[in-house]
């Protein structure tokens, strides 16, 4: 699920954006000023920031953008600027200060969604072509050495491979390392994020579209499969696909052939297919949510990413790596970590794995003004009272479950609360409710059926 941070002090606009984009499958957080924006970027790690130019604060959106770009470059954190008073000079100023796009109010959600999709795709492409190549799997334990050997041997064999592991273990990094060390390292590496592609758009996104395939298809558009020709095609979080899409994907994987939407011409694929999931696919097969034939096709060759609790001896090396990374990013000069900090890290359960450790070090670097990272700099992360309070908030109580499980629980609860609230406001009138929340009547009816919401007798 893509994550979006909305920075706007107009609560009505914020609520409208949140409601619409949560229904579209985005997870959203809100900030109202510079400090809350920076705090949310660190804790929430959004994929994109939607920033209003005019804030009723001492600093405008442009000021926030300027400070933001001092710490987060464009390729790492895309920013889309909103304004209710479109002005060419203001637009140029925003773009000059590092905005990726500029959109006028009142908001056309179709335009905003396309802009968000475009900047997220560009961010992914930038990662694939720049800093990704500097990455390696950090650690010197037997567990990590054996993992590295497995990835290398598999990349040399050039066989389709499934990467399994809990959330935060580095499955996407393993895929990048696979490509970097294989015979196809000079060829494209194309990622398909299965959590963000709507079911109806899967074929056009993956296989492409022929000119005239549908209204407004004025020219042919290649899909991800064509862009990856001769390289690596990576289906990330493949366990999130619907059964209908799984059936189409199985045929594609078996034949390595595809036909663009609206075209009669079949294309042959010469790619290695990588897949990854944090889901328990065997369990999903038993539940009837994942095709058994696709499961066996994907599981012919497997790389398992170890949870951090199984190689805690790598903690010092991992901390050193993240410390160097954030020192450079935030222009700090933290040279060491106290023994008290390492005691805390060694005793922690690390349900969020290496990703959780990265966030802990990031928070410590953000809090530390000296040259040594001390216990006090990470106490807000490990404070028992704060952690207990956070267990009661919808934002954090699922954060260390697998991605799919957390998404299902959060979205189910959201739809139950949100839809029933609006339905009650309109005495369960489907048409009026759909108009109020900005979706079609058919979409609302489908959501009610999916989430088993029925009018009380």
N, C-alpha and C positions, 0 to 999 in steps of 0.2 A: 504494500500500500504506500503510495507516494505521500510525503508529508509536506504540508504547506504552513508557513507562518504568516499571519495577517497582521500588519502593523497599521492601525487606524484607531483614532479616538472617538469615532462616530459609532456608537454601539449598535444602532439600527443597521448600518452598512455591514458591520462585523457579523452580526447575527445572520443577515441575509447570505453573506458569503459562506459562513460556516455551514448553514443549513443546506445550501445548494451543493457545496463540494463534498460534504459528508455523504450525501445521498449518491454522489457520483463515485464514492469509494476513496476519497482523499481523507487523510487524517489531518485535522487542522488545530493549530494553537493560535492564541491571540496575544499581542503586545500593544502597549499604548504609548510608550516613550522609549528613549534611548536605552536606559538601564534595563527595562524589562525585555527589550528586543535582544540585547546582548546576552542576558541570562537565558532566554528561551533558545537562542541559537546554540548555546553550549549544552543545555540540558535536553532539548528536543531534537536537535540536529535535523532541521528541515531540509528538504530537497530544493525548495524555492521559497523566496520571501516576496510577498505582495505588500508594497509599501505606499501609503498615501503621502502625497507631497505636503498637504496642509494639515498640520497637527496643532492643536491649541496648547502647545508647550513652548518652552524657551527655544527649543531646537526644531527646525522644520524637518520634513522627510529628506530633503536634499542634504541637510547637515548630518542626519543619521546615516545616510548613504555614504557620505564622504568618510565618516569615522569607521563605518563598517568595512569599506574597501581597504582601510589601513590594516585590517586584520584578516579578512577573508577575500582572496582574489576571485575574479569573475568565474574562472573555470571550476572553482570549488563551491561557490554559493551564488546561484543566479538570483537577480532581483528584478521584479517587474514593478514599475512605478505607476500609481493611479493618480489622476487629478480631476477635479470637478471644473477646472478653468483651463481648458487646453490652450497652450501658447507655444509657438515655435521656439522662442528663446528658452523657455522653461524646459521644453523637450530636449533641446540640444544640451542644455546644462546637465540634465539628468543623465543623458547618455555619456556626456563627457566625464561625469563623476563615477561612471561604472554601471549604470543601469543596463539591463539586457533588453528591455522593451518598455514602452510607454503607452498607457491605455487611458482613454478619457471616460469620465462618468457622464451620464448614468451607465452602469456596467452592462455591456453585452456579454453574457456568460459564455456564449459560444466562442467569441473572440478571445476572452480571458482564458478559457480552457485550452484553446489552440496554442496560445502564447506560452502557457505553463508546460504543455506537452513538448513544445519545440525547445524550450530552454533546458528541460530535463534531459531530452535526447542529446542535445549538444553537450551538456555536462558529461553524459556518459561517454560520448565520443572523445571528448577532451581527456578524460581519465584513461581511456584505452590507448591514447596515443602519446601521453606525456608521463605523468608521475607513476602510472601503473608499472612502467618498465623499470622503475627504481625499487619496486617492492620485492621482497622475498619473505619466505616464511621464517620468522624469528624464533630462535631456540636452539639449544644444543643437547637437549635430553635425547635419550634413546627413542622416545616416542616421536619426537619431531624429525630426527634423523631418518627413522624408518618411513615416516610419512613422505619426506622429501624424496627418498629413493623410489617409493611407490609412484609418486607423481611423475618423476623423471622417466622411469621404465615404461609407464603407460603412455607418456607423450611420444616416446620413441616408437612404440608399437603402432601408433596412429589408429587406435580403436575407439569406437563410441564409448563414453564413460559416464557413469552416474557418480556424483559427489554427494555423500550423505553427511549430516552432522547437525547438532543442535544450533539454534540461532546464536550468532555471535562467534562461531568457531572459525570463520574465514573461508567459507566455501567459494565465494567469488574470487578471493585471492588465490586459492588453489587452481581455479580455472585460468586465471591470468598467468600463473607460473607454468601451468601445463602448456599454454600457448608459447610462452617465452622460451621454453626449453625444447620445443618440438621442431620438426622439419618444416612446419608451416609458419614459423615465427615472422616471416616477411610478408605473409598473407593476412587478409583481414581477420579481425576478431570481433564478431557481432553479437551483442547481448540482446536477448528477448526476455524482458521482465514479465513473467506470466501473471503477476499480481496487478499490473496496470493496463493490460490490453483487454478491452471489453470483448465478450464472446462474439458479438456480431462483427467485430472488426479484425478478428484473428486472421482470417484468410487473406484479407487485403494487406495487413501489416506484414505477415510472414511471406506470402507468395507474390504479392504485388497486385497491381490493377492495370488492365489494358484500357487504352483510350476508348471512351464511349461505353464503358461497362455500366455506368449509372449516370444520373443527372449530375452535371458539373465535373464529370471526369473528362476534362478537356485534353488531357495528355496522359500517356502511359507513366506509371510510377513503379519503379522496382521495389520489391519487398526485401525483408531482411535476408532471406535465403539467397537472393541474387547478389546482394551486397557482400555476402560472406563467401562467395564462390572461390573455392580452392583453399579456404582457411578454416576457421572454427566458428560454429554456430552454437551459442550457449543459451539454453533454456533455463533461466534462473527461477527457482521456486516453482518447478513444474507440477508439484502436488496441488497447486491452486486451480488448475484447469478444470473446466466442466467436463462432464462425460461426453457431450457432443463434440467438443473440441478435441478431446482425447482420441476419439475415433478417427478424426481427420489426421491427427498427428501420427497415429500408428501407421496409417497407410503411407504417409510421407517418410517415416523412418524406415519402413520395410523396403520401399521401392527406391528411395532417394530421388524421387521425381515429383514435380509439382507443376501446376498450371495456374498462371495469374488469373485473377478474377476477370471474367468477361473475355478471356482469350481461349482460343482453341489449340494453342501451341504448348506442347509439353516441354519442360526443361529438366535436364539431368543435373543433380547436385553432386559436386565433388568436394564434400566437406567432412570434417570430423564433428560429430554431434556430442556436445557436453550438456549434461543436465545436472541440476542441483535441487535439493529440497531439505527442509527441516522437518517435514512431515514424516510420520510413521506410515509408509505406503502400504505395508502389509496389512496394517489395521484398517486403512481406508479401503483396501480391496475387500476385506471381510465385511465392512460396513456398506459395501456397494457404491462407494464414492470414487473408486479408481478401478479402471479396467484391468482385469487379470492378465490379458494378453499383452497390454502395454507395459504392465509391471515387469513381466518376465523379459520383454524386449529391452527395457532400460537397465535391468539388473544383471546383464551379462558380464559387465566389468564395473567394479565398484571401488571408489576411494572413500574411506571413512575418516572424517575430521575428528580428532580427539577433543573432548571437553577440557577446559583449562584445569579443572580439578584433578585430571589424570597426569598433568605434567607441570605441577607447581614449581618444580625446580627451575623452570624457565622464567619465573616471575622477574628476577633481577634484570635479565637481558631484555625482556619485553618492556619493563619500566624504563630502562635506559633508552630504548628505541623511541618510545613515545615522548620521553622527556626531551630528547634531541629534536624530534619533530615539532613539538609545541614551542620549544625555545626559539626555533627559527621562525615559526609562524607568528608568535606574539612578541618577538624581539625581547625575550627574557634571557637571563644568564644563570639559571638554576644548575648548579654543578653536581649536586648529590642529593640523596634521599636518606633521611634518618633511619636508624635501626627500628625505632618505634613504628614507623610507617610500614616497614617490611613485616613486622610482627602482625600487624593488622591484616596486611595483604595475605600472609601465609595462612591465617586462621579463617579467612573468608571463604564462603562456599562457591562463589563465582557461577551463579546460575545463568548469568548473562555472558559468561565466557570472556574471550579476549576483547570483545566489543565493550563489555562492562568495565574491564580494566582500563581501556582507552579513555572512557568517560571519567573514571576516577582520577587518572593522571591529568586529564584536561581541567577538571575542577580544581585540582591541587595547584596546577600552574596558574590558573586564573586567580586564585586566592593568594598565592605566594608573591611577596614583594622583595624577598631577599634572595640568597644564593643556595639555601638548603630547604628542601621540601620537608616540612614537619607535620606531625600528627594533627595539629590544629588546622592545617590547610585542607585536610580531607575529612574533618570530623563531621561536617554537615552532610556528607555522603553516608557515613557509617553510624551516625548518632542513633541509638536504639529508639528513643522517643520519636524522633522525626520519621524513622523508618516505619514505626508502628502506626503513626498518623497517616503516612502515605499509603499504607495497606488499605485504607478506607476510601481512597480516591480512585475514580475510574481511570485516571491517566496512568497510574503506576502499579495497580495490583496485578495486572497481567504482563508486566513488562519483561519478565524473565521466562515466560512460557514460550513455546514455539510460536513462530510468526502466525501460522495458520490457526492454531487454537486461540491465540489472543485476538486475532482479527474476527473470528467467528463469534466469540463471546461479546466483544465490544460492539460490533455491528448489530448483533441480535438485540442486545440491551438498548442500543440507541434507537433502532427502529420501533421496538416495543413502546418506549417512552415517547419518542417524538411523534410518531404517527397517531397513537391513541390520544395524545394531547390535542392535536389539531383536529382529529375526527370529532372529539367531544365538543370542541369549539363550534363546530358546524353541524351538530346533531347527527353525525355520521353520514352527512351528505357527501358522497364520493366526489362529485363534480366540483363542488365549492372548495372542498379540502384540497383537491389537486391544483386548482387555480391559485389558491392561497400560497401553497408551498412551492409552486413553480414547476410542476411536472405534469405529464399527461395523465388522463384518467386511466388509460390502459396500464401505464407504469405503476400508478398507485395500486391498482387492483392486483398486479403481479406481486408487488411488495407485501401486500396483506396476505396473499396466499403463501408466499415463501416463508413469512415469519409467523404464520398461523394466528393472525389477528382477526378476531371475529367480534361483531357487534354484540354487546351484552343483551341477554334476553330481558 
